[in-house]
Amino acid sequence: IIVTLTEGDRQQWIKAKQIETIPNFSNIHTNHIYDYSRKKVITIGRLCKEKGFERLLDIWTSVNGKHPDWNLDIYGDGDMRNEILKLVEDVEGICLHAPTKDIFDSYLNSSMLILTSVFEPFGMVLPEAMSCGLPVVSFDCPYGPADIIDNASNGILVENYDRFYMADIICHLIENETFRSQMGRAAVLSVQRYKPDSIMQKWKSLFEGLLVANIYNPELFIVH
C-alpha cells in the first residue's frame, strides 16, 4: 500500500496494487475578519532554488511598474539569503523578513499570497494563507498546488514558468478588491478539509480497513 500526498504523486505509482492519497493537515486560522484593502502581497518559503525566488523578483518588477504603491513581503531564510538580499536591492517595493512565529498576523496584514516554487510536495503555506481569507496565485508546479487550488474559484493556478501571465493575474487582483474578496472567502471554505480532525480521520479509516482485511504488514506500507 502506498500513501501519497497529492493526486499528481499518485500518478507516479499508478501500477501499485493499492494507492491512497492523504494530504497533510494544516494549521487553520479561525478568525474570519479580513481586510482586503491592504496594499501588501506576501510570499513565504525557504530561500533556495526550489522556491523560485529569482523568477518571483522578475514578476514583481513587472507588477511594481504598474502598482508602485503595493509592497511584497518575503518571509524566509536559507542558503540564498545573501544572494536574494542583493537582488532585492534592485527591485522597488520588496521587504525581506526573517521567519516569524506570528505568521498568521502577517497573513492577516496582506491581501494575497503568491507562490513561485519550482516544485511543491504539498505547499503548506497555501492552506494556511487561504484560511486567513487570502486569494492565492501559484504556478502549477508538481504537484501540490493543483490539489489545493480550484482554479479561478479559491485561487489562481498559472502555467508553470509563465511569468508574464503571473504578473498580469497579480495586477488584476490588485485592481479588483471585490474579486480579491470573493476569492478569499471561497478559499476559507475550501481549506476546512485540511483541518487535523478531517485528515486524521482519513488515516484512521485507512488503518482500520487494513486491520479488517487482515493484510496489514509494515514492510508493505510506504508513505511517499
KAJORA-V560035 format. One record per backbone hydrogen bond with DSSP energy under -0.5 kcal/mol. NH is the residue of the N-H (numbers start at 1). CO is the residue of the C=O. Records with the same first field share a line. If there is no record, write none. Layout:
BEGIN
NH=CO, CO
END
This chain:
BEGIN
2=18
3=222
4=2, 20
10=6
11=7
12=8, 9
13=9, 10
14=11
16=13
20=2
22=4, 20
26=194
28=26
29=27
32=30
33=31
34=32
38=35
40=38
41=71
42=112
43=73
45=75
47=77
48=46
51=48
52=49
53=48
56=52
57=53
58=54
59=55
60=56
61=57
62=58
63=59
64=60
65=61
66=62, 63
67=63
70=67
71=39
72=93
73=41, 71
74=72, 95
75=43, 73
76=74, 97
80=47
81=78
84=80
85=81
86=82
87=83
88=84
89=85
90=87
91=88
94=91
95=72
97=74, 95
103=100
105=102
106=102
107=103
108=104
109=105, 106
110=107
111=40
112=40
113=135
114=42
115=137
118=50
119=50
120=142
126=123
127=123
128=124
129=125
130=126
131=127
132=128, 129
133=130
134=129
135=111
136=154
137=113
138=156
139=115
140=158
141=139
142=118
144=120
147=143, 144
148=144
149=145
150=148
151=149
152=155
153=150, 155
154=150
155=150
156=136
158=138, 156
162=159
163=161
166=162
167=163
168=164
169=165
170=166
171=167
172=168
173=169
174=170
175=171
176=172, 173
180=176
181=177
182=178
183=179
184=180
185=181
186=182
187=183
188=184
189=185
190=186
191=187
192=189
193=190
194=191
195=192
198=195
199=195
200=196
201=197
202=198
203=199
204=200
205=201
206=202
207=203
208=204
209=205
210=206
211=207
212=208
213=209
214=210, 211
215=210
216=210
220=217
221=217, 218
222=1, 220
224=3, 222
END
